């Protein structure tokens, strides 16, 4: 009888622990979905940005890019990134079709030989053009690409742990801070490497509200704690009225963007 | 020849420029210039009399583009000038000068343009629209501007491209002082045509390109004057050559699966003088972000087959290519590609190395080496180049 009682108590404990974990998972997922929903309906956008790379000695180098994005709901977004400087890579462009499940499709355009090359999207963890941003940091953030764990809510800031589904990710987890009262916009992300050590911190700053609905950070600041290098992204004004369509994200459009 | 192109362009450009200007809302213009100093050094004694060892050289690449209607209308210009100790390598070209109009699913380009087709690395079989600027580079990737009207149409099941190519450009060849030539230098003007219309034979091409899941497939057909001259040797050792009228059907396929790229290019070319099949196929695999250093190492392997046997101009009749591509993904964008082509029927080998690195914000350093090794004396084309291994260094400044 006593044994049964203990067994019952233990089961209840495990069960409630499980429940708590499930609760944290579903609560975390809810936050991610709320954030996605808050940004739903932007349609398409184009923005010019400047990337400032700083090494540990403080030396900087710059590049400028243009990013075009097309919102899709049934599958991941499409994006076209074109380099404007440094001049030796001017016109180099990438076209990415993000997929909610499975690998993304990606093409690279090399303007000097006018070649479009389909490339593997396997390299998620590698640095994007020598910056502290990995490819996966810049790709479209689809809800399906992570599992979630709600951690805490303090003064309207919700912290959610996100674990990448893809084993090729360079991270074991990301701690993401959402600002509940500002359309669940992201304020800060901490990245933990494959060994579980803090690798990078990304701060979102200079937020601007477009069309009374869409928050866009005009400054992103990534600090790598291990290499002590930094990368700043400084955005120009977002254009949400450009009305891009699927036709703006074809192989021909990629060649046109790069010339 | 060049005046013919200017006549061709002057026919449509004024109406485009001045007709649209009134309606245009916002013009975006860009001008750029690349100034490049280059030095090529051939370290083996010349095989033929009159050939130099050292080739200092200077190149200019001006670019201008203007667009309006949010980029739906644009005019692009890319010029090229090289000054070299080899008189035939001293040349200029309009690489691009075209007007382009985009409207939803279609795109129209009129003027001089460069088009690339294909997927493989060691050889570009399918690529046929532009003539090769042979004096510029050994790999055949430098092309002359091709006059064309191109109409492109996107559908849900792929893109269709139609080309009207009204004028032919002759291939460039090194002169007396130049390396990488035959015993007797080929004079561009001595190469005739099968067609009585000569340069004005009206050529056409069509291409279908589609992508679905991991597949990228291209099917193409070209009818017109072949870009590659047909060679035969006379009894006195001189070379006889002309441009035949050909039909060429091409297939290019790439399968992108995880870090693997599987590639196939194949052509069938027919003419009154020669019918043949050629194939290049292989794979590329990339180990990316090795030990979180950002370093990518790609390995490449391709098999090359050409039914023409020793008459294949590129001498890749039954060969294998092995190569490796290194990308440091650093702020200076340091890259290196090295490899070798090995003939499976004889001892001939060609090794190559290409490396580049940005210096500061507006300078770029490039290195190239081609080594001809154990070239079989029986090689019709390559035996002429057996002493032509070289190093090339170039420094570009971008304005």
Interface residues (C-beta under 8 A of the other chain):
Chain A: X53 X55 X61 X62 X85 X86 X87 X88 X89 X90 X103 X105 X113 X114 X115 X116 X117 X118 X119 X120 X122 X123 X125 X126 X127 X129 X130 X170 X193 X242 X245 X247 X250 X251 X252 X256 X259
Chain B: X32 X34 X65 X70 X71 X74 X76 X100 X102 X104 X105 X107 X114 X115 X116 X118 X119 X141 X152 X154 X159 X209 X211 X216 X254 X256 X258 X259 X260 X261 X286 X288 X289 X292 X294 X296 X329 X330 X331 X332 X333 X358 X361 X362 X364 X396 X398 X399
